[in-house]
Amino acid sequence: MKCQRVGPELQQSVSKVLYDYNNNKNGRKALIAAEYSGVQVALAKNFQMGVTNKTTEFLQMNPMGKVPVLETPDGCIFESNAIARYVIKFSRGFQAHIEQWIDFATLEIDANIIKWVAPRFGYGPYLAAAEEAAITALKRAFGALNSHLLLNTYLVGHAVTLADIIMTCNLYVGFSAILIKSFTSEFPHVERYFWTMVNQPNFRKVLGEVKQAESVPPVPSQKKPSQPNESAKPKEAKKEPKKEPPKPKVEKPVEEEEEAPKPKAKNPLDLLPPSFWDMYDPEGYSLWFCDYKYNDENTVSFVTLNMKVKGLWLFRGNEIPQFVVKKCYDMELYDWTKVDITDEVQKKRVNAMIEDQEPFEGEALLDAKCFK
Ligand SMILES: N[C@@H](CCC(=O)N[C@@H](CS)C(=O)NCC(=O)O)C(=O)O
């Protein structure tokens, strides 16, 4: 790859290749900018998040291994705002006011939305005080934006600029993931602006139909400081996401010096965790697979990283408790299948999930979490 340099001479005629996963709002900044500037941006073929971006070739394009990356005749560019600037600059000049709103959209809006959203989707620890601070800062930024939009249709001037593209993509994550009507209705000019922007043909073409979140995602239950019991059954000891990468504990013979030697498994399907199937009480509990119904069209893509979301749940009783069904806003987004423990294939799938086996069902494991 010829990506050593980002030169000043930009050649509009040559097509540019965007490495990104579907629906990433960061990559969409460049795609919308391309619609406005008429610049051709092709999506990299066969890009696989979690695989392609880990390759040596990709790390030469972006040492962070993050997307989006734009491959151009002038070299590779990472950082989505820079990419969008590159694409739009073919048709529009630099203006300090545009830069001002781009920074505002990134530092005051996006950063606070992410601080609020990410822990609620299990990305990073949830801290009530940190969330409160993010919401307060976001309200302040929304207040400022609202005042500006009281007298202005667009952020700068009388037409859509890159500032509007970046602002709208950032707001898009907030509106679709967490900013419910009771939050946004305090800022009517921001609402008007957002809905006007996402319904512009060039935005709509890339973003599709945008829907506002109807509820704030619940805080995921967190591990309490090693509370030794209560429901001694929980499907597995909660894994610490950071401390160490999940080890394929039993799969390896036994060369790592681990605690006490584990009792030998009776048959190869009863491998993990050592005594899970012995302890499992099918009368009192039930296991359920959940498979996200819309893996191909993740709308809140930064949250899912375009992963296929699959899970395993252990419930008290033989059915999924009604209070869970009522309380969990997103249950209907998954197909729920009760595990038939007489089926060895399903047992094997349970084992693979408990173990974080990789590859899982033929695909790279981008992330694994345990909630209880
Ligand atoms: N500031 C960067 C953020 C890039 C970023 O965080 N990308 C995420 C996907 S939205 C990623 O590639 N994550 C993979 C990783 O962290 O390894 C931008 O705007 O482009």
The ligand as a MOL file (V3000), in Angstrom:
LIG
                    3D

  0  0  0     0  0            999 V3000
M  V30 BEGIN CTAB
M  V30 COUNTS 20 19 0 0 0
M  V30 BEGIN ATOM
M  V30 1 N -11.5180 9.6510 16.4930 0
M  V30 2 C -11.6720 8.5580 15.5700 0
M  V30 3 C -12.4050 7.4370 16.2510 0
M  V30 4 C -12.1770 6.1290 15.5350 0
M  V30 5 C -12.7730 4.9530 16.3000 0
M  V30 6 O -12.8580 4.9460 17.5540 0
M  V30 7 N -13.1510 3.9080 15.5470 0
M  V30 8 C -13.6940 2.6990 16.1530 0
M  V30 9 C -14.9610 2.3150 15.4360 0
M  V30 10 S -16.1960 3.5740 15.6310 0
M  V30 11 C -12.7090 1.5570 15.9100 0
M  V30 12 O -12.1630 1.4160 14.8320 0
M  V30 13 N -12.4690 0.7380 16.9340 0
M  V30 14 C -11.5930 -0.4070 16.8080 0
M  V30 15 C -10.5820 -0.4330 17.9110 0
M  V30 16 O -10.6800 0.3500 18.8630 0
M  V30 17 O -9.6840 -1.2720 17.7970 0
M  V30 18 C -12.4360 8.9980 14.3170 0
M  V30 19 O -13.2490 9.9240 14.4010 0
M  V30 20 O -12.2030 8.4200 13.2410 0
M  V30 END ATOM
M  V30 BEGIN BOND
M  V30 1 1 1 2
M  V30 2 1 2 3
M  V30 3 1 2 18
M  V30 4 1 3 4
M  V30 5 1 4 5
M  V30 6 2 5 6
M  V30 7 1 5 7
M  V30 8 1 7 8
M  V30 9 1 8 9
M  V30 10 1 8 11
M  V30 11 1 9 10
M  V30 12 2 11 12
M  V30 13 1 11 13
M  V30 14 1 13 14
M  V30 15 1 14 15
M  V30 16 2 15 16
M  V30 17 1 15 17
M  V30 18 2 18 19
M  V30 19 1 18 20
M  V30 END BOND
M  V30 END CTAB
M  END
